């Protein structure tokens, strides 16, 4: 899949990355629309601010990272142990403001 990845200050690369698998407690969303928010622009212009250049002690994640947390799309896969799994189904349309905090508005298609 294609992704815009942050490597460092003023270093963004549009590249192919492996499509992530869906793990427990996760859903996979086919993105239809996305935007760039102010924190993404600040990270590009002056980073690293929020992105860790060393492994995060909790997640192990570090640069390069795919930016973006404001997007909408269609749920294409639902992992095991998804909270409210009965309310989350393939084909639902979803608006995601912050995937790390699981703030979602589900819109049945």
Biopython code that builds the backbone (N, CA, C, O; Angstrom):
import numpy as np
from Bio.PDB.StructureBuilder import StructureBuilder

atoms = [
    (1, "UNK", "N", (0.840, -1.168, 0.000)),
    (1, "UNK", "CA", (0.000, 0.000, 0.000)),
    (1, "UNK", "C", (0.890, 1.237, 0.000)),
    (1, "UNK", "O", (2.060, 1.163, 0.376)),
    (2, "UNK", "N", (0.346, 2.359, -0.415)),
    (2, "UNK", "CA", (1.079, 3.618, -0.439)),
    (2, "UNK", "C", (0.904, 4.354, 0.883)),
    (2, "UNK", "O", (-0.167, 4.311, 1.488)),
    (3, "UNK", "N", (1.954, 5.026, 1.326)),
    (3, "UNK", "CA", (1.887, 5.784, 2.574)),
    (3, "UNK", "C", (2.860, 6.955, 2.503)),
    (3, "UNK", "O", (3.929, 6.855, 1.901)),
    (4, "UNK", "N", (2.474, 8.062, 3.125)),
    (4, "UNK", "CA", (3.353, 9.210, 3.280)),
    (4, "UNK", "C", (4.017, 9.070, 4.639)),
    (4, "UNK", "O", (3.346, 9.125, 5.669)),
    (5, "UNK", "N", (5.327, 8.889, 4.648)),
    (5, "UNK", "CA", (6.060, 8.552, 5.871)),
    (5, "UNK", "C", (6.985, 9.689, 6.278)),
    (5, "UNK", "O", (7.644, 10.308, 5.443)),
    (6, "UNK", "N", (7.017, 9.953, 7.595)),
    (6, "UNK", "CA", (7.890, 10.971, 8.170)),
    (6, "UNK", "C", (9.202, 10.310, 8.577)),
    (6, "UNK", "O", (9.217, 9.358, 9.358)),
    (7, "UNK", "N", (10.301, 10.828, 8.037)),
    (7, "UNK", "CA", (11.639, 10.336, 8.366)),
    (7, "UNK", "C", (12.414, 11.315, 9.233)),
    (7, "UNK", "O", (13.312, 10.913, 9.973)),
    (8, "UNK", "N", (12.076, 12.593, 9.148)),
    (8, "UNK", "CA", (12.757, 13.620, 9.913)),
    (8, "UNK", "C", (12.281, 14.985, 9.461)),
    (8, "UNK", "O", (11.421, 15.102, 8.588)),
    (9, "UNK", "N", (12.848, 16.010, 10.065)),
    (9, "UNK", "CA", (12.479, 17.385, 9.724)),
    (9, "UNK", "C", (12.588, 17.594, 8.217)),
    (9, "UNK", "O", (13.643, 17.377, 7.620)),
    (10, "UNK", "N", (11.464, 18.024, 7.608)),
    (10, "UNK", "CA", (11.357, 18.289, 6.180)),
    (10, "UNK", "C", (11.747, 17.087, 5.325)),
    (10, "UNK", "O", (12.224, 17.253, 4.202)),
    (11, "UNK", "N", (11.550, 15.892, 5.844)),
    (11, "UNK", "CA", (11.866, 14.661, 5.109)),
    (11, "UNK", "C", (10.663, 13.726, 5.160)),
    (11, "UNK", "O", (10.538, 12.895, 6.060)),
    (12, "UNK", "N", (9.771, 13.881, 4.161)),
    (12, "UNK", "CA", (8.602, 13.022, 4.016)),
    (12, "UNK", "C", (8.784, 12.243, 2.717)),
    (12, "UNK", "O", (9.269, 12.782, 1.722)),
    (13, "UNK", "N", (8.389, 10.966, 2.735)),
    (13, "UNK", "CA", (8.543, 10.123, 1.554)),
    (13, "UNK", "C", (7.248, 9.366, 1.287)),
    (13, "UNK", "O", (6.669, 8.749, 2.181)),
    (14, "UNK", "N", (6.807, 9.431, 0.025)),
    (14, "UNK", "CA", (5.626, 8.687, -0.421)),
    (14, "UNK", "C", (6.138, 7.361, -0.956)),
    (14, "UNK", "O", (6.837, 7.323, -1.968)),
    (15, "UNK", "N", (5.788, 6.267, -0.275)),
    (15, "UNK", "CA", (6.411, 4.997, -0.622)),
    (15, "UNK", "C", (5.453, 3.829, -0.415)),
    (15, "UNK", "O", (4.391, 3.970, 0.192)),
    (16, "UNK", "N", (5.853, 2.682, -0.931)),
    (16, "UNK", "CA", (5.118, 1.442, -0.713)),
    (16, "UNK", "C", (5.549, 0.833, 0.604)),
    (16, "UNK", "O", (6.740, 0.742, 0.904)),
    (17, "UNK", "N", (4.553, 0.411, 1.399)),
    (17, "UNK", "CA", (4.830, -0.296, 2.641)),
    (17, "UNK", "C", (3.923, -1.526, 2.679)),
    (17, "UNK", "O", (2.899, -1.549, 1.996)),
    (18, "UNK", "N", (4.277, -2.546, 3.463)),
    (18, "UNK", "CA", (3.395, -3.712, 3.562)),
    (18, "UNK", "C", (2.054, -3.329, 4.190)),
    (18, "UNK", "O", (2.002, -2.512, 5.110)),
    (19, "UNK", "N", (0.974, -3.925, 3.689)),
    (19, "UNK", "CA", (-0.328, -3.676, 4.281)),
    (19, "UNK", "C", (-0.362, -4.328, 5.658)),
    (19, "UNK", "O", (-0.051, -5.512, 5.781)),
    (20, "UNK", "N", (-0.731, -3.581, 6.691)),
    (20, "UNK", "CA", (-0.734, -4.155, 8.038)),
    (20, "UNK", "C", (-1.826, -5.209, 8.199)),
    (20, "UNK", "O", (-2.882, -5.134, 7.571)),
    (21, "UNK", "N", (-1.548, -6.184, 9.047)),
    (21, "UNK", "CA", (-2.560, -7.185, 9.372)),
    (21, "UNK", "C", (-3.421, -6.658, 10.516)),
    (21, "UNK", "O", (-3.001, -5.778, 11.268)),
    (22, "UNK", "N", (-4.619, -7.201, 10.638)),
    (22, "UNK", "CA", (-5.535, -6.785, 11.692)),
    (22, "UNK", "C", (-5.321, -7.669, 12.914)),
    (22, "UNK", "O", (-5.468, -8.889, 12.841)),
    (23, "UNK", "N", (-4.975, -7.051, 14.026)),
    (23, "UNK", "CA", (-4.736, -7.778, 15.258)),
    (23, "UNK", "C", (-5.922, -7.712, 16.198)),
    (23, "UNK", "O", (-6.947, -7.117, 15.865)),
    (24, "UNK", "N", (-5.793, -8.318, 17.373)),
    (24, "UNK", "CA", (-6.868, -8.276, 18.358)),
    (24, "UNK", "C", (-7.201, -6.831, 18.747)),
    (24, "UNK", "O", (-6.306, -6.022, 18.992)),
    (25, "UNK", "N", (-8.493, -6.524, 18.800)),
    (25, "UNK", "CA", (-8.938, -5.194, 19.198)),
    (25, "UNK", "C", (-8.801, -4.147, 18.119)),
    (25, "UNK", "O", (-8.937, -2.955, 18.398)),
    (26, "UNK", "N", (-8.532, -4.566, 16.872)),
    (26, "UNK", "CA", (-8.326, -3.610, 15.785)),
    (26, "UNK", "C", (-9.307, -3.851, 14.643)),
    (26, "UNK", "O", (-9.825, -4.953, 14.465)),
    (27, "UNK", "N", (-9.548, -2.788, 13.875)),
    (27, "UNK", "CA", (-10.280, -2.901, 12.617)),
    (27, "UNK", "C", (-9.396, -2.345, 11.514)),
    (27, "UNK", "O", (-8.566, -1.470, 11.758)),
    (28, "UNK", "N", (-9.573, -2.849, 10.307)),
    (28, "UNK", "CA", (-8.844, -2.327, 9.153)),
    (28, "UNK", "C", (-9.809, -1.454, 8.369)),
    (28, "UNK", "O", (-10.925, -1.869, 8.059)),
    (29, "UNK", "N", (-9.366, -0.234, 8.050)),
    (29, "UNK", "CA", (-10.194, 0.738, 7.350)),
    (29, "UNK", "C", (-9.560, 1.051, 6.005)),
    (29, "UNK", "O", (-8.389, 1.423, 5.934)),
    (30, "UNK", "N", (-10.338, 0.899, 4.936)),
    (30, "UNK", "CA", (-9.908, 1.337, 3.608)),
    (30, "UNK", "C", (-10.189, 2.832, 3.549)),
    (30, "UNK", "O", (-11.346, 3.251, 3.571)),
    (31, "UNK", "N", (-9.146, 3.625, 3.475)),
    (31, "UNK", "CA", (-9.284, 5.082, 3.546)),
    (31, "UNK", "C", (-9.881, 5.621, 2.245)),
    (31, "UNK", "O", (-9.413, 5.312, 1.149)),
    (32, "UNK", "N", (-10.926, 6.435, 2.399)),
    (32, "UNK", "CA", (-11.552, 7.103, 1.255)),
    (32, "UNK", "C", (-11.124, 8.563, 1.174)),
    (32, "UNK", "O", (-10.887, 9.077, 0.081)),
    (33, "UNK", "N", (-11.023, 9.232, 2.313)),
    (33, "UNK", "CA", (-10.638, 10.641, 2.373)),
    (33, "UNK", "C", (-9.715, 10.855, 3.561)),
    (33, "UNK", "O", (-9.864, 10.205, 4.596)),
    (34, "UNK", "N", (-8.776, 11.754, 3.414)),
    (34, "UNK", "CA", (-7.888, 12.076, 4.529)),
    (34, "UNK", "C", (-7.511, 13.549, 4.462)),
    (34, "UNK", "O", (-7.677, 14.202, 3.432)),
    (35, "UNK", "N", (-7.008, 14.050, 5.560)),
    (35, "UNK", "CA", (-6.570, 15.437, 5.621)),
    (35, "UNK", "C", (-5.239, 15.544, 6.331)),
    (35, "UNK", "O", (-4.720, 14.563, 6.862)),
    (36, "UNK", "N", (-4.702, 16.725, 6.334)),
    (36, "UNK", "CA", (-3.455, 16.999, 7.042)),
    (36, "UNK", "C", (-3.789, 17.995, 8.139)),
    (36, "UNK", "O", (-4.366, 19.049, 7.871)),
    (37, "UNK", "N", (-3.434, 17.669, 9.359)),
    (37, "UNK", "CA", (-3.762, 18.581, 10.456)),
    (37, "UNK", "C", (-2.527, 19.394, 10.845)),
    (37, "UNK", "O", (-1.421, 19.138, 10.370)),
    (38, "UNK", "N", (-2.739, 20.363, 11.705)),
    (38, "UNK", "CA", (-1.664, 21.255, 12.129)),
    (38, "UNK", "C", (-0.507, 20.530, 12.787)),
    (38, "UNK", "O", (0.650, 20.892, 12.575)),
    (39, "UNK", "N", (-0.803, 19.501, 13.589)),
    (39, "UNK", "CA", (0.300, 18.784, 14.246)),
    (39, "UNK", "C", (1.174, 18.070, 13.223)),
    (39, "UNK", "O", (2.385, 17.969, 13.417)),
    (40, "UNK", "N", (0.579, 17.566, 12.128)),
    (40, "UNK", "CA", (1.373, 16.947, 11.060)),
    (40, "UNK", "C", (2.293, 17.985, 10.414)),
    (40, "UNK", "O", (3.462, 17.707, 10.146)),
    (41, "UNK", "N", (1.759, 19.173, 10.169)),
    (41, "UNK", "CA", (2.578, 20.233, 9.556)),
    (41, "UNK", "C", (3.718, 20.665, 10.479)),
    (41, "UNK", "O", (4.843, 20.878, 10.025)),
    (42, "UNK", "N", (3.427, 20.792, 11.769)),
    (42, "UNK", "CA", (4.477, 21.154, 12.725)),
    (42, "UNK", "C", (5.556, 20.080, 12.781)),
    (42, "UNK", "O", (6.746, 20.387, 12.855)),
    (43, "UNK", "N", (5.136, 18.830, 12.744)),
    (43, "UNK", "CA", (6.105, 17.723, 12.772)),
    (43, "UNK", "C", (7.009, 17.794, 11.543)),
    (43, "UNK", "O", (8.219, 17.593, 11.647)),
    (44, "UNK", "N", (6.424, 18.081, 10.381)),
    (44, "UNK", "CA", (7.203, 18.203, 9.149)),
    (44, "UNK", "C", (8.183, 19.375, 9.224)),
    (44, "UNK", "O", (9.356, 19.235, 8.878)),
    (45, "UNK", "N", (7.698, 20.519, 9.673)),
    (45, "UNK", "CA", (8.517, 21.729, 9.662)),
    (45, "UNK", "C", (9.565, 21.772, 10.759)),
    (45, "UNK", "O", (10.651, 22.310, 10.545)),
    (46, "UNK", "N", (9.266, 21.218, 11.936)),
    (46, "UNK", "CA", (10.157, 21.416, 13.083)),
    (46, "UNK", "C", (10.479, 20.143, 13.855)),
    (46, "UNK", "O", (11.177, 20.193, 14.867)),
    (47, "UNK", "N", (9.979, 19.003, 13.387)),
    (47, "UNK", "CA", (10.125, 17.763, 14.148)),
    (47, "UNK", "C", (11.554, 17.298, 14.334)),
    (47, "UNK", "O", (12.463, 17.817, 13.688)),
    (48, "UNK", "N", (11.762, 16.337, 15.201)),
    (48, "UNK", "CA", (10.721, 15.597, 15.888)),
    (48, "UNK", "C", (10.165, 16.352, 17.093)),
    (48, "UNK", "O", (10.906, 16.898, 17.910)),
    (49, "UNK", "N", (8.841, 16.363, 17.173)),
    (49, "UNK", "CA", (8.142, 16.950, 18.315)),
    (49, "UNK", "C", (7.461, 15.830, 19.093)),
    (49, "UNK", "O", (7.752, 15.607, 20.268)),
    (50, "UNK", "N", (6.544, 15.125, 18.415)),
    (50, "UNK", "CA", (5.817, 14.026, 19.048)),
    (50, "UNK", "C", (6.341, 12.663, 18.601)),
    (50, "UNK", "O", (6.195, 11.676, 19.323)),
    (51, "UNK", "N", (6.938, 12.603, 17.441)),
    (51, "UNK", "CA", (7.423, 11.327, 16.901)),
    (51, "UNK", "C", (8.742, 10.976, 17.551)),
    (51, "UNK", "O", (9.656, 11.797, 17.626)),
    (52, "UNK", "N", (8.826, 9.759, 18.012)),
    (52, "UNK", "CA", (10.049, 9.294, 18.657)),
    (52, "UNK", "C", (11.047, 8.823, 17.606)),
    (52, "UNK", "O", (10.678, 8.116, 16.669)),
    (53, "UNK", "N", (12.298, 9.211, 17.760)),
    (53, "UNK", "CA", (13.353, 8.732, 16.873)),
    (53, "UNK", "C", (14.088, 7.544, 17.503)),
    (53, "UNK", "O", (15.000, 6.973, 16.905)),
    (54, "UNK", "N", (13.676, 7.190, 18.707)),
    (54, "UNK", "CA", (14.159, 5.984, 19.378)),
    (54, "UNK", "C", (12.928, 5.162, 19.747)),
    (54, "UNK", "O", (11.842, 5.730, 19.865)),
    (55, "UNK", "N", (13.052, 3.851, 19.933)),
    (55, "UNK", "CA", (11.864, 3.044, 20.214)),
    (55, "UNK", "C", (11.081, 3.556, 21.423)),
    (55, "UNK", "O", (11.644, 3.788, 22.493)),
    (56, "UNK", "N", (9.764, 3.730, 21.229)),
    (56, "UNK", "CA", (8.885, 4.135, 22.313)),
    (56, "UNK", "C", (8.883, 3.029, 23.368)),
    (56, "UNK", "O", (8.752, 1.856, 23.020)),
    (57, "UNK", "N", (9.025, 3.378, 24.653)),
    (57, "UNK", "CA", (9.105, 2.335, 25.677)),
    (57, "UNK", "C", (7.842, 1.480, 25.806)),
    (57, "UNK", "O", (7.920, 0.349, 26.284)),
    (58, "UNK", "N", (6.684, 1.994, 25.390)),
    (58, "UNK", "CA", (5.446, 1.218, 25.484)),
    (58, "UNK", "C", (5.128, 0.449, 24.209)),
    (58, "UNK", "O", (4.728, -0.714, 24.262)),
    (59, "UNK", "N", (5.307, 1.105, 23.056)),
    (59, "UNK", "CA", (4.884, 0.498, 21.792)),
    (59, "UNK", "C", (6.035, -0.015, 20.945)),
    (59, "UNK", "O", (5.843, -0.875, 20.085)),
    (60, "UNK", "N", (7.235, 0.511, 21.185)),
    (60, "UNK", "CA", (8.371, 0.161, 20.343)),
    (60, "UNK", "C", (8.397, 0.910, 19.025)),
    (60, "UNK", "O", (9.345, 0.769, 18.251)),
    (61, "UNK", "N", (7.357, 1.716, 18.755)),
    (61, "UNK", "CA", (7.282, 2.443, 17.482)),
    (61, "UNK", "C", (8.263, 3.608, 17.470)),
    (61, "UNK", "O", (8.544, 4.218, 18.502)),
    (62, "UNK", "N", (8.770, 3.897, 16.290)),
    (62, "UNK", "CA", (9.680, 5.019, 16.098)),
    (62, "UNK", "C", (9.687, 5.388, 14.617)),
    (62, "UNK", "O", (9.122, 4.671, 13.792)),
    (63, "UNK", "N", (10.323, 6.500, 14.286)),
    (63, "UNK", "CA", (10.417, 6.930, 12.897)),
    (63, "UNK", "C", (11.193, 5.875, 12.102)),
    (63, "UNK", "O", (12.095, 5.231, 12.637)),
    (64, "UNK", "N", (10.838, 5.703, 10.825)),
    (64, "UNK", "CA", (9.819, 6.438, 10.071)),
    (64, "UNK", "C", (8.417, 5.972, 10.432)),
    (64, "UNK", "O", (8.182, 4.792, 10.694)),
    (65, "UNK", "N", (7.484, 6.936, 10.440)),
    (65, "UNK", "CA", (6.087, 6.651, 10.753)),
    (65, "UNK", "C", (5.178, 7.275, 9.709)),
    (65, "UNK", "O", (5.508, 8.288, 9.093)),
    (66, "UNK", "N", (4.023, 6.645, 9.524)),
    (66, "UNK", "CA", (2.992, 7.197, 8.659)),
    (66, "UNK", "C", (2.194, 8.203, 9.478)),
    (66, "UNK", "O", (1.621, 7.857, 10.511)),
    (67, "UNK", "N", (2.158, 9.445, 9.016)),
    (67, "UNK", "CA", (1.400, 10.481, 9.709)),
    (67, "UNK", "C", (-0.068, 10.377, 9.352)),
    (67, "UNK", "O", (-0.446, 9.709, 8.390)),
    (68, "UNK", "N", (-0.881, 11.043, 10.137)),
    (68, "UNK", "CA", (-2.298, 11.157, 9.832)),
    (68, "UNK", "C", (-3.166, 10.516, 10.883)),
    (68, "UNK", "O", (-2.912, 9.389, 11.307)),
    (69, "UNK", "N", (-4.184, 11.225, 11.302)),
    (69, "UNK", "CA", (-5.160, 10.701, 12.236)),
    (69, "UNK", "C", (-6.547, 11.257, 11.947)),
    (69, "UNK", "O", (-7.477, 11.056, 12.728)),
    (70, "UNK", "N", (-6.683, 11.949, 10.838)),
    (70, "UNK", "CA", (-7.978, 12.514, 10.463)),
    (70, "UNK", "C", (-8.338, 11.951, 9.094)),
    (70, "UNK", "O", (-7.903, 12.461, 8.062)),
    (71, "UNK", "N", (-9.141, 10.893, 9.105)),
    (71, "UNK", "CA", (-9.511, 10.266, 7.847)),
    (71, "UNK", "C", (-10.853, 9.564, 7.994)),
    (71, "UNK", "O", (-11.356, 9.362, 9.099)),
    (72, "UNK", "N", (-11.413, 9.200, 6.853)),
    (72, "UNK", "CA", (-12.655, 8.437, 6.859)),
    (72, "UNK", "C", (-12.530, 7.328, 5.838)),
    (72, "UNK", "O", (-11.739, 7.414, 4.899)),
    (73, "UNK", "N", (-13.318, 6.289, 6.032)),
    (73, "UNK", "CA", (-13.252, 5.178, 5.113)),
    (73, "UNK", "C", (-14.242, 4.097, 5.469)),
    (73, "UNK", "O", (-15.196, 4.320, 6.215)),
    (74, "UNK", "N", (-14.000, 2.916, 4.920)),
    (74, "UNK", "CA", (-14.887, 1.773, 5.076)),
    (74, "UNK", "C", (-14.174, 0.665, 5.826)),
    (74, "UNK", "O", (-13.031, 0.331, 5.513)),
    (75, "UNK", "N", (-14.844, 0.099, 6.810)),
    (75, "UNK", "CA", (-14.265, -1.028, 7.545)),
    (75, "UNK", "C", (-14.244, -2.231, 6.613)),
    (75, "UNK", "O", (-15.279, -2.630, 6.080)),
    (76, "UNK", "N", (-13.048, -2.812, 6.417)),
    (76, "UNK", "CA", (-12.912, -3.962, 5.529)),
    (76, "UNK", "C", (-12.537, -5.231, 6.282)),
    (76, "UNK", "O", (-12.595, -6.326, 5.722)),
    (77, "UNK", "N", (-12.154, -5.093, 7.546)),
    (77, "UNK", "CA", (-11.806, -6.265, 8.337)),
    (77, "UNK", "C", (-11.966, -5.937, 9.816)),
    (77, "UNK", "O", (-11.634, -4.834, 10.250)),
    (78, "UNK", "N", (-12.472, -6.888, 10.586)),
    (78, "UNK", "CA", (-12.672, -6.709, 12.022)),
    (78, "UNK", "C", (-11.892, -7.792, 12.745)),
    (78, "UNK", "O", (-12.131, -8.979, 12.524)),
    (79, "UNK", "N", (-10.952, -7.396, 13.617)),
    (79, "UNK", "CA", (-10.150, -8.345, 14.370)),
    (79, "UNK", "C", (-10.910, -8.920, 15.555)),
    (79, "UNK", "O", (-12.011, -8.483, 15.891)),
    (80, "UNK", "N", (-10.292, -9.901, 16.170)),
    (80, "UNK", "CA", (-10.863, -10.505, 17.375)),
    (80, "UNK", "C", (-10.839, -9.504, 18.524)),
    (80, "UNK", "O", (-10.012, -8.592, 18.553)),
    (81, "UNK", "N", (-11.741, -9.684, 19.453)),
    (81, "UNK", "CA", (-11.794, -8.911, 20.692)),
    (81, "UNK", "C", (-11.962, -7.405, 20.456)),
    (81, "UNK", "O", (-11.456, -6.591, 21.229)),
    (82, "UNK", "N", (-12.671, -7.044, 19.392)),
    (82, "UNK", "CA", (-12.969, -5.633, 19.144)),
    (82, "UNK", "C", (-14.098, -5.226, 20.084)),
    (82, "UNK", "O", (-15.151, -5.863, 20.088)),
    (83, "UNK", "N", (-13.895, -4.161, 20.895)),
    (83, "UNK", "CA", (-14.990, -3.696, 21.757)),
    (83, "UNK", "C", (-16.215, -3.358, 20.903)),
    (83, "UNK", "O", (-16.092, -2.767, 19.830)),
    (84, "UNK", "N", (-17.364, -3.731, 21.380)),
    (84, "UNK", "CA", (-18.621, -3.490, 20.660)),
    (84, "UNK", "C", (-18.611, -4.133, 19.273)),
    (84, "UNK", "O", (-19.141, -3.577, 18.312)),
    (85, "UNK", "N", (-17.989, -5.330, 19.189)),
    (85, "UNK", "CA", (-17.845, -5.988, 17.895)),
    (85, "UNK", "C", (-19.176, -6.152, 17.170)),
    (85, "UNK", "O", (-19.224, -6.105, 15.941)),
    (86, "UNK", "N", (-20.264, -6.346, 17.930)),
    (86, "UNK", "CA", (-21.568, -6.484, 17.291)),
    (86, "UNK", "C", (-21.986, -5.205, 16.576)),
    (86, "UNK", "O", (-22.796, -5.254, 15.650)),
    (87, "UNK", "N", (-21.445, -4.059, 16.993)),
    (87, "UNK", "CA", (-21.796, -2.778, 16.381)),
    (87, "UNK", "C", (-20.824, -2.379, 15.279)),
    (87, "UNK", "O", (-21.059, -1.401, 14.569)),
    (88, "UNK", "N", (-19.736, -3.128, 15.130)),
    (88, "UNK", "CA", (-18.713, -2.802, 14.135)),
    (88, "UNK", "C", (-18.697, -3.924, 13.104)),
    (88, "UNK", "O", (-18.342, -5.059, 13.421)),
    (89, "UNK", "N", (-19.077, -3.610, 11.890)),
    (89, "UNK", "CA", (-19.162, -4.630, 10.854)),
    (89, "UNK", "C", (-18.444, -4.177, 9.593)),
    (89, "UNK", "O", (-18.274, -2.983, 9.344)),
    (90, "UNK", "N", (-18.024, -5.167, 8.800)),
    (90, "UNK", "CA", (-17.463, -4.844, 7.495)),
    (90, "UNK", "C", (-18.493, -4.063, 6.694)),
    (90, "UNK", "O", (-19.688, -4.351, 6.756)),
    (91, "UNK", "N", (-18.030, -3.089, 5.955)),
    (91, "UNK", "CA", (-18.912, -2.284, 5.132)),
    (91, "UNK", "C", (-19.393, -1.013, 5.787)),
    (91, "UNK", "O", (-19.914, -0.131, 5.104)),
    (92, "UNK", "N", (-19.233, -0.890, 7.117)),
    (92, "UNK", "CA", (-19.603, 0.356, 7.780)),
    (92, "UNK", "C", (-18.676, 1.462, 7.295)),
    (92, "UNK", "O", (-17.507, 1.223, 6.994)),
    (93, "UNK", "N", (-19.210, 2.667, 7.226)),
    (93, "UNK", "CA", (-18.392, 3.846, 6.937)),
    (93, "UNK", "C", (-17.974, 4.423, 8.276)),
    (93, "UNK", "O", (-18.736, 4.379, 9.243)),
    (94, "UNK", "N", (-16.774, 4.962, 8.335)),
    (94, "UNK", "CA", (-16.243, 5.388, 9.618)),
    (94, "UNK", "C", (-15.472, 6.696, 9.470)),
    (94, "UNK", "O", (-14.722, 6.884, 8.512)),
    (95, "UNK", "N", (-15.664, 7.587, 10.422)),
    (95, "UNK", "CA", (-14.917, 8.831, 10.525)),
    (95, "UNK", "C", (-13.997, 8.687, 11.723)),
    (95, "UNK", "O", (-14.459, 8.436, 12.836)),
    (96, "UNK", "N", (-12.706, 8.843, 11.506)),
    (96, "UNK", "CA", (-11.736, 8.625, 12.580)),
    (96, "UNK", "C", (-11.001, 9.922, 12.845)),
    (96, "UNK", "O", (-10.390, 10.503, 11.948)),
    (97, "UNK", "N", (-11.070, 10.368, 14.090)),
    (97, "UNK", "CA", (-10.382, 11.585, 14.485)),
    (97, "UNK", "C", (-9.036, 11.263, 15.115)),
    (97, "UNK", "O", (-8.054, 11.958, 14.858)),
    (98, "UNK", "N", (-8.976, 10.238, 15.921)),
    (98, "UNK", "CA", (-7.716, 9.869, 16.574)),
    (98, "UNK", "C", (-7.725, 8.368, 16.829)),
    (98, "UNK", "O", (-8.286, 7.925, 17.831)),
    (99, "UNK", "N", (-7.114, 7.566, 15.942)),
    (99, "UNK", "CA", (-7.180, 6.119, 16.103)),
    (99, "UNK", "C", (-6.529, 5.622, 17.384)),
    (99, "UNK", "O", (-6.893, 4.554, 17.876)),
    (100, "UNK", "N", (-5.583, 6.362, 17.934)),
    (100, "UNK", "CA", (-4.933, 5.920, 19.164)),
    (100, "UNK", "C", (-5.882, 5.992, 20.360)),
    (100, "UNK", "O", (-5.709, 5.250, 21.327)),
    (101, "UNK", "N", (-6.877, 6.871, 20.305)),
    (101, "UNK", "CA", (-7.836, 6.999, 21.403)),
    (101, "UNK", "C", (-9.169, 6.355, 21.071)),
    (101, "UNK", "O", (-10.101, 6.408, 21.874)),
    (102, "UNK", "N", (-9.272, 5.742, 19.889)),
    (102, "UNK", "CA", (-10.465, 5.020, 19.465)),
    (102, "UNK", "C", (-11.708, 5.900, 19.487)),
    (102, "UNK", "O", (-12.777, 5.449, 19.897)),
    (103, "UNK", "N", (-11.581, 7.145, 19.052)),
    (103, "UNK", "CA", (-12.744, 8.028, 18.949)),
    (103, "UNK", "C", (-13.314, 7.851, 17.552)),
    (103, "UNK", "O", (-12.709, 8.268, 16.565)),
    (104, "UNK", "N", (-14.480, 7.231, 17.478)),
    (104, "UNK", "CA", (-15.025, 6.893, 16.179)),
    (104, "UNK", "C", (-16.502, 7.219, 16.120)),
    (104, "UNK", "O", (-17.217, 7.129, 17.118)),
    (105, "UNK", "N", (-16.941, 7.592, 14.952)),
    (105, "UNK", "CA", (-18.363, 7.765, 14.684)),
    (105, "UNK", "C", (-18.678, 6.773, 13.578)),
    (105, "UNK", "O", (-18.146, 6.885, 12.473)),
    (106, "UNK", "N", (-19.525, 5.817, 13.858)),
    (106, "UNK", "CA", (-19.884, 4.808, 12.869)),
    (106, "UNK", "C", (-21.127, 5.252, 12.116)),
    (106, "UNK", "O", (-22.125, 5.649, 12.718)),
    (107, "UNK", "N", (-21.055, 5.181, 10.819)),
    (107, "UNK", "CA", (-22.168, 5.549, 9.978)),
    (107, "UNK", "C", (-22.547, 4.328, 9.163)),
    (107, "UNK", "O", (-21.794, 3.929, 8.274)),
    (108, "UNK", "N", (-23.680, 3.731, 9.437)),
    (108, "UNK", "CA", (-24.078, 2.534, 8.698)),
    (108, "UNK", "C", (-24.392, 2.922, 7.270)),
    (108, "UNK", "O", (-25.110, 3.890, 7.021)),
    (109, "UNK", "N", (-23.841, 2.149, 6.319)),
    (109, "UNK", "CA", (-24.042, 2.453, 4.906)),
    (109, "UNK", "C", (-25.366, 1.926, 4.413)),
    (109, "UNK", "O", (-25.699, 2.094, 3.240)),
]
sb = StructureBuilder()
sb.init_structure("model")
sb.init_model(0)
sb.init_chain("A")
sb.init_seg("    ")
for serial, (resi, resn, name, xyz) in enumerate(atoms, 1):
    if name == "N":
        sb.init_residue(resn, " ", resi, " ")
    sb.init_atom(name, np.array(xyz, "f"), 0.0, 1.0, " ", f" {name:<3s}", serial, name[0])
structure = sb.get_structure()
